[in-house]
Amino acid sequence: MTRTILAAAVLALTPALAMAECGWHQKNAAMTCADGMVYDADADACVKVTG
């Protein structure tokens, strides 16, 4: 019975952990743009700063 409860908990938490990982990746990408570049959330990439 304990194994069943543990397995159910793992299966229930897996999607939440996957979503948390995706959020971390987007924040990390914003911090790693090269000089003269800025993170564009719509494009999900670094773009050249104009102006």
ABEGO torsion letter per residue (X at the ends): XAAAAAAAAAAAAAAAAAAAAAAAAAAAAAAABBBGBBBBAAAGBBBBBBX
